[in-house]
């Protein structure tokens, strides 16, 4: 039988729209599987729902229903004998998978998201975030004061993302001739660590909020392999950037409101002075093979901080408005682009 004969016809619009309206069910199923540790409990051998339930301390019948729902999306697969096996996607829910997206899936489905999504129409009408009205606090203040477990999930998700892209950034950037590099809003410092490993004579600086840099990459902390070549600076780049360097890296943080983005860029330019190199690395919603994910994150940023993912045009306009000269725009990997800029004389 040919592929054409076995291919399933596309669902009619009425069926597809019903499925889309129930999109929260898929997100909730992914979250449940991640929290239960189903993917970690499932090894290389197909396993019954009963054995998986015993391993994750769940009831067999509801777990089978959860697995059946996820198989519709290619997350796990059911064998003819009723056992379940891994797929390429379900393996990414494992904590130990090199490309694990478990923490990303948890972050995208944290409890606050279920409060915020129903108010998307309000955010679209006003152009402002809804978290302030929901919780009476700015988003990150709320996370750290009222939802520390969610803050931890955020930090783990950002760590996962940073680790997976840091090598690509280091491979792309040619920093020959530079003596120092500063990673502004650099999280735990995976990018600066990768650059210092690439350039043994370079000094690095990691700057981020105190609660973030307190958990910097072990290579950068006291006793670490790169500790004698790095300075860790706690602070908010929207307030000030007390760091002088030849090259500044700003990766995936210019997604706030426009004023916050402008303040960060002004502070970096003031710190570096004329001739300093500023490399801004961002996801773009108009140049990515993952439009559904990028546009969803764009809407989520509107909900939580009133921010946005950038298009190429919007990123260029903000960099030029800040006074930077854009020397080059190039892909880092399929999901990130680097805007290589200079502070003019």
C-alpha positions in Angstrom: 0.0 0.0 0.0 1.4 3.4 -0.9 2.0 6.3 1.4 -0.7 8.3 -0.5 -3.2 5.5 0.1 -2.4 5.3 3.8 -2.2 9.0 4.5 -5.0 10.4 6.6 -7.0 13.3 5.1 -6.7 16.7 6.7 -9.4 17.2 9.3 -12.2 19.5 8.3 -12.1 23.1 9.6 -14.8 22.5 12.1 -12.9 19.6 13.7 -9.6 21.5 13.6 -11.1 24.6 15.3 -12.6 22.4 18.0 -9.2 20.9 18.6 -7.6 24.3 18.8 -10.2 25.5 21.3 -9.1 22.6 23.5 -5.4 23.4 23.2 -5.2 23.9 26.9 -5.8 20.2 27.4 -2.6 19.4 25.5 -0.6 21.9 27.5 -2.1 20.5 30.7 -1.3 16.9 29.7 2.3 17.8 28.9 2.6 19.5 32.3 1.1 16.5 34.1 3.4 14.1 32.4 6.4 16.3 33.2 5.4 16.7 36.9 4.7 13.0 37.2 8.0 12.0 35.6 6.3 9.6 33.2 9.0 10.0 30.5 11.8 9.4 33.1 10.0 6.2 34.3 9.6 4.9 30.8 12.8 3.2 29.5 13.7 1.7 26.2 11.2 -1.1 26.5 7.5 -0.6 25.9 5.7 -0.6 29.3 2.1 -1.0 30.4 0.2 1.8 32.0 -0.1 -0.3 35.1 3.7 -0.6 35.5 4.2 3.1 34.7 1.5 4.1 37.2 3.3 2.1 39.9 6.6 3.8 39.1 5.2 7.3 39.2 2.7 6.6 42.1 -0.4 7.3 40.0 -3.7 5.5 39.3 -3.5 3.2 36.2 -6.7 4.2 34.5 -6.3 8.0 34.6 -2.7 7.6 33.6 -3.7 5.6 30.5 -6.1 8.3 29.6 -3.3 10.9 30.0 -1.0 8.8 27.8 -3.7 8.3 25.2 -4.3 12.0 24.9 -0.6 12.7 24.5 -0.2 10.0 21.8 -2.5 12.1 19.6 0.2 14.7 19.4 3.1 12.3 18.9 4.2 12.4 22.6 4.5 8.7 23.4 3.1 6.0 21.2 0.8 3.1 22.0 1.8 -0.4 20.8 -0.7 -2.9 19.5 -0.5 -4.8 22.8 -1.6 -1.7 24.7 1.9 -0.8 26.1 3.4 2.6 25.7 6.8 3.5 24.2 8.9 6.6 23.7 8.9 8.9 20.7 11.4 11.5 19.8 9.2 14.1 21.5 8.5 12.2 24.6 12.2 11.6 25.2 12.6 15.4 25.4 10.5 15.3 28.6 13.2 13.3 30.3 15.3 15.2 32.8 18.4 13.4 31.6 18.0 14.0 27.8 20.7 16.2 26.4 18.1 18.3 24.6 15.6 18.1 27.5 12.6 20.5 27.3 11.0 19.4 30.5 11.7 22.7 32.3 10.5 24.7 29.3 7.2 22.8 29.2 6.8 23.4 33.0 7.6 27.1 32.6 5.0 27.6 29.8 2.3 26.0 31.9 3.0 27.5 35.4 0.0 28.3 37.6 0.1 32.0 36.8 -0.3 31.3 33.1 -3.7 29.8 33.7 -4.8 33.0 35.4 -3.3 35.3 32.7 -4.4 33.6 29.4 -8.1 34.2 29.8 -7.4 38.0 30.0 -5.6 38.1 26.7 -8.3 40.2 25.2 -7.8 42.8 27.9 -4.1 42.9 27.1 -4.8 43.3 23.4 -7.2 46.1 24.1 -4.9 48.0 26.4 -1.5 47.0 25.2 -0.4 46.4 28.8 0.4 43.4 30.9 -2.4 41.8 33.1 -0.2 40.5 35.9 -0.1 43.9 37.7 -3.9 43.9 38.0 -4.0 40.2 38.8 -1.5 40.1 41.6 -0.9 43.8 42.5 2.8 43.5 41.6 5.2 43.5 38.7 5.7 40.1 37.3 9.2 39.2 38.5 8.5 40.8 41.9 5.4 38.6 42.2 7.4 35.5 41.2 10.1 36.0 43.7 7.9 37.2 46.6 4.8 35.1 46.2 5.6 32.2 43.8 9.2 31.1 44.6 8.6 27.6 43.1 7.6 29.2 39.8 10.6 31.5 40.0 12.7 28.3 40.4 11.1 26.8 37.3 11.8 30.0 35.4 15.4 29.9 36.4 15.8 26.2 35.4 14.0 26.8 32.1 16.3 29.7 31.3 19.3 27.7 32.3 18.3 24.9 30.0 17.8 27.3 27.1 21.0 29.1 27.8 23.1 25.9 28.0 21.7 24.7 24.7 22.5 27.9 22.8 25.7 29.0 24.5 28.0 26.9 22.4 26.3 28.1 19.2 26.8 31.7 20.3 30.5 31.1 21.1 31.0 29.3 17.8 29.5 32.1 15.8 31.2 35.1 17.4 34.7 36.1 16.4 36.1 38.1 19.4 39.7 38.0 18.2 41.5 41.1 19.4 39.0 41.8 22.3 40.5 41.6 25.8 37.2 41.6 27.7 33.6 40.5 27.2 30.5 41.3 29.4 27.4 39.2 29.4 24.6 41.6 30.4 21.5 40.0 31.9 23.5 36.8 31.3 21.7 34.5 33.7 24.0 31.9 35.2 26.7 32.8 32.7 26.8 29.9 30.2 27.5 32.2 27.3 30.4 34.1 28.9 31.8 30.7 30.2 31.7 29.3 26.6 33.4 32.5 25.3 36.1 32.3 28.0 36.8 28.7 27.1 37.2 29.7 23.4 39.5 32.6 24.2 41.9 31.7 27.0 43.4 35.2 27.3 40.1 37.0 27.6 38.5 38.4 30.8 34.8 38.1 31.3 32.0 39.8 33.4 28.6 38.3 34.2 25.9 40.8 35.2 22.4 39.9 36.3 20.1 40.2 39.3 21.5 39.1 42.6 19.2 36.1 43.0 20.4 34.9 39.6 24.1 35.4 39.8 24.1 33.7 43.2 23.6 30.5 41.3 26.2 31.2 38.5 27.7 28.4 36.5 30.1 26.5 38.7 33.0 27.2 36.3 32.6 30.9 37.2 32.3 30.7 41.0 35.2 30.5 43.5 37.2 27.4 42.8 35.8 27.0 39.3 38.0 26.6 36.2 37.3 30.1 35.0 36.9 31.9 38.3 40.2 33.8 38.0 39.2 35.3 34.7 35.7 36.5 35.5 34.0 39.1 37.6 30.4 38.6 38.8 28.4 41.8 39.1 24.9 41.7 40.7 22.6 44.4 39.4 19.7 45.4 37.1 20.9 46.6 33.7 17.8 48.8 33.4 19.2 50.8 36.3 22.9 50.9 35.5 25.7 48.9 33.9 28.8 49.4 36.0 30.9 47.3 33.7 33.6 48.3 31.2 34.3 45.9 28.4 35.4 45.7 24.8 32.4 43.5 23.9 28.9 43.4 25.4 26.5 40.5 24.9 22.8 41.0 25.4 20.9 37.8 24.8 17.2 37.3 25.0 16.4 40.0 27.5 15.3 42.9 25.3 11.7 41.7 25.5 10.4 44.2 28.1 8.4 47.3 27.4 10.1 49.8 25.0 11.3 52.1 27.8 13.0 49.3 29.7 14.7 48.1 26.5 15.8 51.7 25.7 17.2 52.1 29.3 19.2 48.9 29.1 20.7 49.9 25.7 21.6 53.4 26.9 23.3 52.0 30.0 25.4 49.6 28.0 26.4 52.2 25.5 27.3 54.6 28.3 29.4 51.9 30.0 31.2 50.8 26.9 31.8 54.2 25.2 32.6 54.9 21.6 33.9 51.9 19.7 32.5 49.3 22.1 30.9 46.3 20.4 27.4 45.4 21.4 26.0 42.0 20.2 22.3 41.6 20.7 20.9 38.1 20.4 17.2 37.5 20.1 14.5 35.2 18.9 12.5 36.7 16.0 8.9 36.1 15.3 9.3 36.7 11.6 12.4 34.6 10.9 12.1 31.2 12.6 11.0 27.7 11.7 9.0 27.6 15.0 6.4 30.3 14.4 3.7 28.7 16.6 6.1 28.7 19.6 7.6 32.1 19.0 4.2 33.8 18.5 2.8 32.1 21.6 5.8 33.3 23.7 5.2 36.8 22.2 1.6 36.8 23.5 2.8 35.4 26.9 5.3 38.3 27.1 2.4 40.7 26.5 0.5 39.1 29.4 3.3 39.0 32.0 5.5 42.1 31.4 3.9 44.0 28.6 6.8 43.0 26.4 7.2 41.4 23.0 9.3 39.2 20.8 10.9 41.1 18.1 10.6 41.1 14.3 13.8 41.9 12.4 12.4 45.4 11.7 11.4 46.1 15.3 14.8 45.0 16.6 16.6 47.1 14.1 14.5 50.2 14.9 15.1 49.9 18.6 18.9 49.5 18.2 19.1 52.4 15.8 16.9 54.6 18.1 19.3 53.9 20.9 22.1 55.2 18.7 23.9 51.9 17.8 25.3 51.3 14.4 24.3 47.8 13.1 27.3 46.2 11.4 25.8 42.7 10.7 22.8 40.5 11.3 23.4 36.8 11.2 21.7 33.6 12.4 23.2 31.9 15.5 21.1 28.8 15.0 17.6 28.1 13.6 16.0 30.0 16.5 18.3 32.9 17.3 19.8 35.9 15.4 22.7 38.1 16.3 22.7 41.8 15.7 26.3 42.9 15.8 26.6 46.6 16.6 29.0 49.3 17.5 28.8 52.4 19.8 29.6 55.3 17.5 32.1 58.0 18.2 
